[in-house]
Amino acid sequence: MNIEPKELLLKMKEHDFIYDAAVGKMVNKNYQEDKAYVFKILDLLYENFHKVRFVDDLSESVIGKGKWAVLISQKFAMVDKRIPIPQVPFHLKYDGKDDLSIKAKHSYFMLIGFFQESDDEIYVSLNFKNEEYRKMYKKLVKNQTLV
C-alpha cells in the first residue's frame, strides 16, 4: 500500500475511535461532539499540511520548548513516553503547556487562530488502531520523509 503522508490525516477518520466504545460513551457524555471536532481538527491539519510535522513523541526533547502539538489516537496512547499513563484519544499541547481538560471544540478554535496568526509548525502524532497504518506512520516518522 502506498499512501501520501498528508492522506494519513484523512485515514484517521475512517476507523472507530475510543469514543465509539461502550466505555467511551459512558465516560464522556459529549463523545459525539468531541469526535466531530477531532474530525474537524484532522481536516484543518490537512488544509494546513505545509505547517504539519509528524512525530511519534510530544516530549520537549523531541519537539522543543514552547511548541504546539496535537495527538490524535484511535486507541489509548501516551502524550509523553516518560509518563506511563494512557491518555484520551485527543490531546493538544499549546505554547509548550499540556492541558488535559481542554475539549476538542475549544482546541479547534485555538488551532484556527494558530494557523492564521503563526508561521510556526505544529507537531502531530497519529496513533492508528489499524496495524498497517500504524506501521506506515512509524516508518514515515523514522525515515523523516514528511518535511
Buried (B, 14 or more C-beta within 10 A) or exposed (E): EEBEBBEBBBBBBEEEBBBBEEEBEEEBEEBEBBBBBBBBBBEBBBEBBEBBBBBBBBBBEBBEEEBBBBBBBBBEBBBBEEEEEEBBBBBBBBEEEBEEEBBBBEBBEBBBEBBEEEEEBBBBBBBBBBEEBBEBBBEBBEEEEBE
